[in-house]
Amino acid sequence: MDIRVKVIPKSSKTELTGYLPDGTWKVKVAAPPEKGKANRALCEFVAEKLGVAKSKVRIVSGETSHLKRIHVEDSAR
């Protein structure tokens, strides 16, 4: 499954703050946007929210953008 996410880095805590009208998740992450820290924190957060292993979550597009597309592998595979 793919998820669209808008990320707000350097927030006070990591949390899902809501959804945009198109279904995009709006997520605040505490990590700064440097050296991939915010991206890693986002993937860990999504994995935790969906109850899958961190290795099943990866950023498909938007590595350096606030808007990202994340792929979550089917845990049945």
Secondary structure as GFF3:
##gff-version 3
##sequence-region A 1 77
A	DSSP	beta_strand	2	8	.	.	.	ID=ss1
A	DSSP	beta_strand	15	19	.	.	.	ID=ss2
A	DSSP	beta_strand	25	28	.	.	.	ID=ss3
A	DSSP	alpha_helix	37	50	.	.	.	ID=ss4
A	DSSP	three_ten_helix	54	56	.	.	.	ID=ss5
A	DSSP	beta_strand	57	61	.	.	.	ID=ss6
A	DSSP	beta_strand	67	72	.	.	.	ID=ss7
###
